[in-house]
Amino acid sequence: MARESGSGSLGTLVAGAVIGAAGLAWWLLSEAERRQQRSRQERNLRLSRLSGTEEEAVELHSGGLRSGLESGQESQLQDKVQQLNQAIEDVRRQLEGLTPQN
């Protein structure tokens, strides 16, 4: 009987350790995700301040991260991409004009 109770205690101890480790892992992952989300929000806040749109900065900081990003910053990003593509095309044309034709 003493042997059975000892193995039962050991099983309970192992199960508790496994559950505790799983809980700790879950907590660490959630904390890492929170920190990552917080740093994204802060980065977006800084970017919106740099672009000069203070209203978007307040919206991003107050929790409207998704709606502000999807509407305002997405269109700004598309505009920037178009500008970059245009600049690349202009440089390509200039380089073509500089190369000697055989």
C-alpha positions as CSV (number, residue, x, y, z in Angstrom):
1,M,0.0,0.0,0.0
2,A,2.8,2.4,0.8
3,R,4.3,1.8,-2.6
4,E,1.0,2.6,-4.4
5,S,0.6,5.9,-2.5
6,G,4.2,6.9,-3.3
7,S,3.7,6.3,-7.0
8,G,0.4,8.2,-6.8
9,S,2.1,11.1,-5.2
10,L,4.8,11.0,-7.8
11,G,2.2,11.0,-10.6
12,T,0.4,13.9,-9.0
13,L,3.7,15.8,-8.6
14,V,4.7,15.2,-12.3
15,A,1.2,16.2,-13.5
16,G,1.4,19.4,-11.4
17,A,4.8,20.2,-12.8
18,V,3.6,19.7,-16.4
19,I,0.5,21.8,-15.8
20,G,2.7,24.5,-14.2
21,A,5.1,24.5,-17.1
22,A,2.3,24.8,-19.6
23,G,0.8,27.7,-17.7
24,L,4.2,29.4,-17.5
25,A,4.8,28.9,-21.2
26,W,1.3,30.3,-22.0
27,W,2.0,33.3,-19.8
28,L,5.4,34.0,-21.4
29,L,3.9,33.8,-24.9
30,S,1.1,36.1,-24.0
31,E,3.5,38.6,-22.4
32,A,5.7,38.5,-25.5
33,E,2.7,39.1,-27.7
34,R,1.6,42.0,-25.6
35,R,5.1,43.6,-25.8
36,Q,5.2,43.1,-29.5
37,Q,1.7,44.7,-29.9
38,R,2.7,47.6,-27.7
39,S,5.9,48.2,-29.7
40,R,3.9,48.1,-32.9
41,Q,1.5,50.7,-31.5
42,E,4.3,52.9,-30.4
43,R,6.1,52.6,-33.7
44,N,2.9,53.5,-35.6
45,L,2.3,56.4,-33.2
46,R,5.8,57.7,-34.0
47,L,5.3,57.2,-37.7
48,S,2.0,59.0,-37.8
49,R,3.6,61.9,-35.8
50,L,6.4,62.1,-38.3
51,S,3.9,62.2,-41.2
52,G,2.3,65.2,-39.5
53,T,-1.2,63.7,-38.9
54,E,-1.7,64.3,-35.2
55,E,-5.3,63.0,-35.4
56,E,-4.1,59.6,-36.6
57,A,-1.5,59.6,-33.9
58,V,-4.2,60.1,-31.2
59,E,-6.4,57.5,-32.9
60,L,-3.6,54.9,-33.0
61,H,-2.6,55.5,-29.4
62,S,-6.2,55.3,-28.1
63,G,-6.7,51.8,-29.5
64,G,-8.0,52.5,-32.9
65,L,-5.0,50.8,-34.4
66,R,-6.7,48.6,-36.9
67,S,-9.2,51.1,-38.3
68,G,-6.7,53.9,-38.5
69,L,-4.1,51.7,-40.1
70,E,-6.5,50.2,-42.6
71,S,-7.9,53.4,-43.8
72,G,-5.5,56.3,-43.5
73,Q,-2.1,54.6,-43.4
74,E,-2.9,52.0,-46.1
75,S,-3.8,54.8,-48.6
76,Q,-0.6,56.7,-47.6
77,L,1.4,53.5,-48.1
78,Q,-0.1,53.0,-51.5
79,D,0.7,56.6,-52.4
80,K,4.3,56.2,-51.3
81,V,4.6,53.0,-53.3
82,Q,3.3,54.7,-56.4
83,Q,5.8,57.6,-55.8
84,L,8.7,55.1,-55.4
85,N,7.7,53.2,-58.5
86,Q,7.5,56.5,-60.5
87,A,10.9,57.5,-59.2
88,I,12.4,54.1,-60.2
89,E,10.9,54.4,-63.6
90,D,12.4,57.9,-64.0
91,V,15.8,56.7,-63.0
92,R,15.5,53.8,-65.4
93,R,14.7,56.1,-68.3
94,Q,17.7,58.4,-67.4
95,L,20.0,55.4,-67.3
96,E,18.8,54.2,-70.6
97,G,19.4,57.7,-72.0
98,L,23.0,57.6,-70.7
99,T,24.0,54.3,-72.1
100,P,25.6,54.4,-75.6
101,Q,23.6,52.7,-78.3
102,N,25.5,50.1,-80.5
